[in-house]
């Protein structure tokens, strides 16, 4: 009897699946899924062992049951899948492969994780997607066609831009501003063509977006991991689902309705869940077959759903509307803006950026080998660890403390792997027969003299594909072989001399006695000597230096700290006027190109301020006006060297902070518990540095460094108040392009609403005035929140430590008392002329180039045997100015893979260049293959011409004109070595060579 029952269910199901919809009928597409966070309240490994391993196994076993209606499942997080794959016997793996082959398991997103969209950089998003696609291609021979960004806290225009170039045609979104979601539902615009790069690659960034009308979890009472089926009964659940289908269908133009079935770590008992869902599906279809309902139901993948939806739109000649911006900020309601996570856990954000840059450099070094030595497995392992950090509860800083520590451990593991391989790879690249390795010197590290050795050698390496100049700052030990101090202020000369490429070629340096800053002002300061000198390196090149001890060097400037107060510091570009805290008051320009004219003064009133923050890890929420804590200047130092002038101050602030011995919650306007207050003093180190090398592109940038710690219950910001008439608008980047950001009001902002005008920035932010032609630009060392809270205002959030929990799942406050060095560089510039700019914010190519320079500093390696070290260039000719090799890695003994990016201004013409004769290690090019951005799957035509768009905006009007170049599919001619790139375009290729 039971077999007969299932036979009837199968007949009913297949009858409905093959059924052609009639007018007035609705088709429910149930999408079974399990959203498995790669760390959040538990670590990734804790989640895997406790839940995810059994979820995947249970799901596969459930799909093996052929007696039920055809069951389907979508899976996203490939990092978890690799763990599971390595644990499983071949029989279960074969079952999984069979279900993928039969289209019953679909990979959606297919990244290593589901990446955050506000804090992850362009390079890191590409990396984590590529690692996932590599696993899918190698194990299953497939590639994803649909994105599945269902949990990130707002959506970036970088998402469609990248995913379309990874071969995706569709993406599912969830968290958009509550007012927008309401508007889209009312106007049936939850599905639209999303163009991520309207000024850049245009059609290459198009994707069909679907926004959940509710959330990514199962409808009420429809989660079958628990007891809903028994509690409510099949008849009631059937009627509720039919009613749900009718209610939700009014939000869409087509009768195809997507219903997610699952949620966080759902399907722990997939067999039970599917058995109950089978009965629900059969019951719904049975009512339809009996003429009792207009709703039919099936299990679907995203491929099924989008195919049916697009076909209906085409058959009925109904076009999709259009959107050409992003979805920041995200808000639940008028009091709950998810703008805090842009800044939360800044130490983690900074460390991830540092390790990612080192990893990129190591991958490039793997391609520069002059023999067949390369280390793909070790670097791939490091790449996977870095990829985990792109998860939307990792780089966002929205995990519990022990999970954050796990992320740090993963980064440290990657950091060690990358350092070990980089030291071998560079040594091998410089000399094929090198018996040793070099020692990488990280930020904060120092060069060390072996005992009884008066000279050491070191290498600078430029990992960028254009020439670059920097002012190098290197720490050197301050104690001699016999324990004598070398950095005493009573010394009258620098104890070191620096030579370039050979011992006789001495160069001028600034040499200063220093000590590390301690936020607690303890006495255990580490003393050192700082060597500063300008260095210019060719693209992908190394330069050899020798540092020698010498008692009376001729070209070493001994720069002693001055303790008397300076009102200003200067270089060839600016005079920077300082206030009593050694923060900038104004800039006097010495050039007409900086600040509107020679001798013109631009007000740049810099403040280190505090918001009382009653939000949590996700939510930024204030309850009083931003303020400066009671402050006194503890000490000041000024260094006046040949190559720089630097003003340093230590500021002592007094804070009334909340007692952290307890957890407190804030919902709406109600504080559940009054916190006790205590008074503490903190010491903040501030440095402002003007560089004087004679290179205008370097000297125009003012370098800032704040050493601060998190203060409980606060968000610490740096605010510049300028005389630039910006109408409270700013531009911040999404990792690829600058985005125009409007504030909620042109008037002063009331308390509690400041956070509504906060936006994320990955690398850069600026304000500008069209009337005066002034622009003020800042490049950042990590992602952070930025805003313009008043006319001429630009502020950047630096640190947060929360004593309230915002009710978003962490359950405990995100207390973060870590100390960080928050670094950024800022400069005055001119707004490009109208013929050069677009939509009020042109010149993005130069800003992008300068931010890349800031992100990827020269690397320093110390060597023990200089006979194997040399200055060497691995590029034989320069690329055009704005052509950037985004990534490069060795793919085989005689092959390399590259992503090449044109960062040129959006209105410029395409750029053509020749790869032949470009690299010193390539004698001749044998063949070229083109891939999509994954560098895993070949570049094929993922045509979406069947997705017809009206190009009518879903928000009132289009921000940008509709452009049709470059075309979506524009393959290079692989029979020749010339490449053409449109503005903002990235090409991914593999070169096989002799």
Rosetta blueprint (number, residue, H / E / L):
1 X L
2 X H
3 X H
4 X H
5 X H
6 X H
7 X H
8 X H
9 X H
10 X H
11 X H
12 X H
13 X H
14 X H
15 X H
16 X H
17 X H
18 X L
19 X L
20 X L
21 X L
22 X L
23 X L
24 X L
25 X L
26 X E
27 X E
28 X E
29 X E
30 X E
31 X E
32 X E
33 X E
34 X E
35 X E
36 X L
37 X L
38 X L
39 X L
40 X L
41 X L
42 X L
43 X L
44 X H
45 X H
46 X H
47 X H
48 X H
49 X H
50 X H
51 X H
52 X H
53 X H
54 X H
55 X H
56 X H
57 X H
58 X H
59 X H
60 X H
61 X H
62 X H
63 X H
64 X L
65 X L
66 X L
67 X L
68 X L
69 X L
70 X L
71 X L
72 X L
73 X E
74 X E
75 X E
76 X L
77 X L
78 X H
79 X H
80 X H
81 X H
82 X H
83 X H
84 X H
85 X H
86 X H
87 X H
88 X L
89 X L
90 X H
91 X H
92 X H
93 X H
94 X H
95 X H
96 X H
97 X H
98 X H
99 X H
100 X H
101 X H
102 X L
103 X L
104 X L
105 X E
106 X E
107 X E
108 X L
109 X L
110 X L
111 X L
112 X L
113 X L
114 X L
115 X E
116 X L
117 X L
118 X L
119 X L
120 X L
121 X L
122 X H
123 X H
124 X H
125 X H
126 X H
127 X H
128 X H
129 X H
130 X H
131 X H
132 X H
133 X H
134 X H
135 X H
136 X H
137 X H
138 X H
139 X H
140 X H
141 X L
142 X L
143 X L
144 X L
145 X L
146 X E
147 X E
148 X E
149 X E
150 X L
151 X L
152 X L
153 X L
154 X L
155 X E
156 X L
157 X H
158 X H
159 X H
160 X H
161 X H
162 X H
163 X H
164 X H
165 X H
166 X L
167 X L
168 X L
169 X L
170 X E
171 X E
172 X E
173 X E
174 X L
175 X L
176 X L
177 X L
178 X H
179 X H
180 X H
181 X H
182 X H
183 X H
184 X H
185 X H
186 X H
187 X L
188 X L
189 X L
190 X L
191 X E
192 X E
193 X E
194 X E
195 X E
196 X L
197 X L
198 X L
199 X L
200 X L
201 X L
202 X H
203 X H
204 X H
205 X H
206 X E
207 X E
208 X E
209 X E
210 X E
211 X E
212 X L
213 X L
214 X L
215 X L
216 X L
217 X L
218 X L
219 X L
220 X L
221 X L
222 X L
223 X L
224 X L
225 X L
226 X L
227 X L
228 X H
229 X H
230 X H
231 X H
232 X H
233 X L
234 X H
235 X H
236 X H
237 X H
238 X H
239 X H
240 X H
241 X H
242 X H
243 X H
244 X H
245 X H
246 X H
247 X H
248 X H
249 X H
250 X L
251 X L
252 X L
253 X L
254 X L
255 X L
256 X E
257 X E
258 X E
259 X E
260 X E
261 X E
262 X E
263 X E
264 X E
265 X L
266 X L
267 X L
268 X L
269 X L
270 X H
271 X H
272 X H
273 X H
274 X H
275 X H
276 X H
277 X H
278 X H
279 X H
280 X H
281 X H
282 X H
283 X H
284 X H
285 X H
286 X H
287 X H
288 X H
289 X H
290 X L
291 X L
292 X L
293 X L
294 X L
295 X E
296 X E
297 X E
298 X E
299 X E
300 X L
301 X L
302 X H
303 X H
304 X H
305 X H
306 X H
307 X H
308 X H
309 X H
310 X H
311 X H
312 X H
313 X H
314 X H
315 X H
316 X L
317 X L
318 X L
319 X L
320 X E
321 X E
322 X E
323 X E
324 X L
325 X L
326 X L
327 X E
328 X L
329 X L
330 X L
331 X E
332 X E
333 X E
334 X L
335 X L
336 X E
337 X E
338 X L
339 X L
340 X L
341 X L
342 X L
343 X L
344 X L
345 X L
346 X H
347 X H
348 X H
349 X H
350 X H
351 X H
352 X H
353 X H
354 X H
355 X H
356 X H
357 X H
358 X H
359 X H
360 X H
361 X H
362 X H
363 X H
364 X H
365 X H
366 X H
367 X H
368 X L
369 X L
370 X L
371 X L
372 X L
373 X L
374 X L
375 X L
376 X H
377 X H
378 X H
379 X H
380 X H
381 X H
382 X H
383 X H
384 X H
385 X H
386 X H
387 X H
388 X H
389 X L
390 X L
391 X E
392 X L
393 X L
394 X L
395 X L
396 X L
397 X L
398 X L
399 X L
400 X L
401 X H
402 X H
403 X H
404 X H
405 X H
406 X H
407 X H
408 X H
409 X H
410 X H
411 X H
412 X H
413 X H
414 X H
415 X H
416 X H
417 X H
418 X H
419 X H
420 X H
421 X H
422 X H
423 X H
424 X H
425 X H
426 X H
427 X H
428 X H
429 X H
430 X H
431 X L
432 X L
433 X L
434 X L
435 X L
436 X L
437 X L
438 X L
439 X E
440 X E
441 X E
442 X L
443 X L
444 X L
445 X L
446 X E
447 X E
448 X L
449 X L
450 X L
451 X L
452 X L
453 X L
454 X L
455 X E
456 X E
457 X E
458 X E
459 X E
460 X E
461 X E
462 X E
463 X L
464 X L
465 X L
466 X L
467 X L
468 X E
469 X E
470 X E
471 X E
472 X E
473 X E
474 X E
475 X E
476 X E
477 X L
478 X L
479 X E
480 X L
481 X L
482 X L
483 X L
484 X L
485 X E
486 X L
487 X L
488 X L
489 X L
490 X L
491 X L
492 X L
493 X L
494 X L
495 X L
496 X E
497 X E
498 X E
499 X E
500 X E
501 X L
502 X L
503 X L
504 X L
505 X L
506 X E
507 X E
508 X L
509 X E
510 X E
511 X E
512 X E
513 X E
514 X E
515 X E
516 X L
517 X L
518 X L
519 X L
520 X L
521 X L
522 X L
523 X L
524 X L
525 X L
526 X L
527 X E
528 X E
529 X E
530 X E
531 X E
532 X E
533 X E
534 X E
535 X E
536 X E
537 X E
538 X L
539 X L
540 X L
541 X E
542 X E
543 X E
544 X E
545 X E
546 X E
547 X E
548 X E
549 X E
550 X L
551 X L
552 X L
553 X L
554 X L
555 X L
556 X E
557 X E
558 X E
559 X L
560 X L
561 X L
562 X E
563 X L
564 X L
565 X L
566 X L
567 X L
568 X E
569 X E
570 X E
571 X L
572 X L
573 X L
574 X E
575 X E
576 X E
577 X E
578 X E
579 X L
580 X L
581 X L
582 X L
583 X L
584 X E
585 X E
586 X E
587 X E
588 X E
589 X E
590 X L
591 X L
592 X L
593 X L
594 X L
595 X L
596 X L
597 X L
598 X L
599 X L
600 X L
601 X E
602 X E
603 X E
604 X E
605 X E
606 X E
607 X E
608 X E
609 X E
610 X E
611 X E
612 X E
613 X E
614 X L
615 X L
616 X L
617 X L
618 X L
619 X L
620 X L
621 X L
622 X E
623 X L
624 X L
625 X L
626 X L
627 X E
628 X L
629 X L
630 X E
631 X E
632 X E
633 X E
634 X E
635 X E
636 X E
637 X E
638 X E
639 X E
640 X E
641 X L
642 X L
643 X L
644 X E
645 X E
646 X E
647 X E
648 X E
649 X E
650 X E
651 X E
652 X E
653 X E
654 X E
655 X E
656 X E
657 X E
658 X E
659 X L
660 X L
661 X L
662 X L
663 X L
664 X E
665 X E
666 X E
667 X E
668 X L
669 X L
670 X E
671 X E
672 X L
673 X L
674 X L
675 X L
676 X L
677 X E
678 X E
679 X E
680 X E
681 X E
682 X E
683 X E
684 X E
685 X E
686 X E
687 X E
688 X E
689 X E
690 X E
691 X E
692 X L
693 X L
694 X L
695 X L
696 X H
697 X H
698 X H
699 X H
700 X L
701 X L
702 X E
703 X E
704 X E
705 X E
706 X E
707 X E
708 X E
709 X E
710 X L
711 X L
712 X L
713 X L
714 X E
715 X E
716 X E
717 X E
718 X E
719 X E
720 X E
721 X E
722 X E
723 X L
724 X L
725 X L
726 X L
727 X L
728 X L
729 X E
730 X E
731 X E
732 X E
733 X E
734 X L
735 X L
736 X L
737 X L
738 X E
739 X E
740 X E
741 X E
742 X E
743 X L
744 X L
745 X L
746 X L
747 X L
748 X L
749 X L
750 X L
751 X L
752 X L
753 X L
754 X H
755 X H
756 X H
757 X H
758 X L
759 X E
760 X E
761 X E
762 X L
763 X L
764 X E
765 X E
766 X E
767 X E
768 X E
769 X L
770 X L
771 X L
772 X L
773 X L
774 X E
775 X E
776 X E
777 X E
778 X E
779 X E
780 X E
781 X L
782 X L
783 X L
784 X E
785 X E
786 X E
787 X E
788 X L
789 X L
790 X L
791 X L
792 X L
793 X E
794 X E
795 X E
796 X E
797 X E
798 X E
799 X E
800 X E
801 X E
802 X L
803 X L
804 X E
805 X E
806 X L
807 X L
808 X L
809 X L
810 X L
811 X L
812 X L
813 X L
814 X L
815 X L
816 X L
817 X L
818 X L
819 X E
820 X E
821 X E
822 X E
823 X E
824 X E
825 X E
826 X E
827 X E
828 X E
829 X E
830 X E
831 X L
832 X L
833 X L
834 X L
835 X L
836 X L
837 X L
838 X L
839 X L
840 X L
841 X L
842 X L
843 X L
844 X H
845 X H
846 X H
847 X H
848 X H
849 X H
850 X H
851 X H
852 X H
853 X H
854 X H
855 X H
856 X L
857 X L
858 X L
859 X E
860 X E
861 X E
862 X E
863 X E
864 X L
865 X L
866 X H
867 X H
868 X H
869 X L
870 X L
871 X L
872 X E
873 X E
874 X L
875 X E
876 X L
877 X L
878 X L
879 X L
880 X L
881 X L
882 X L
883 X E
884 X E
885 X E
886 X E
887 X E
888 X E
889 X E
890 X E
891 X E
892 X E
893 X L
894 X L
895 X E
896 X E
897 X E
898 X E
899 X E
900 X E
901 X E
902 X E
903 X L
904 X L
905 X L
906 X L
907 X L
908 X L
909 X L
910 X L
911 X E
912 X E
913 X E
914 X E
915 X L
916 X L
917 X L
918 X L
919 X E
920 X L
921 X L
922 X L
923 X L
924 X L
925 X E
926 X E
927 X E
928 X E
929 X E
930 X E
931 X E
932 X L
933 X L
934 X L
935 X L
936 X L
937 X L
938 X E
939 X L
940 X L
941 X L
942 X L
943 X L
944 X L
945 X L
946 X L
947 X L
948 X L
949 X E
950 X E
951 X E
952 X E
953 X E
954 X L
955 X L
956 X L
957 X L
958 X L
959 X L
960 X L
961 X L
962 X L
963 X L
964 X L
965 X L
966 X L
967 X L
968 X L
969 X L
970 X L
971 X L
972 X L
973 X L
974 X L
975 X L
976 X L
977 X L
978 X E
979 X E
980 X E
981 X E
982 X L
983 X L
984 X L
985 X L
986 X E
987 X E
988 X E
989 X E
990 X E
991 X E
992 X E
993 X E
994 X L
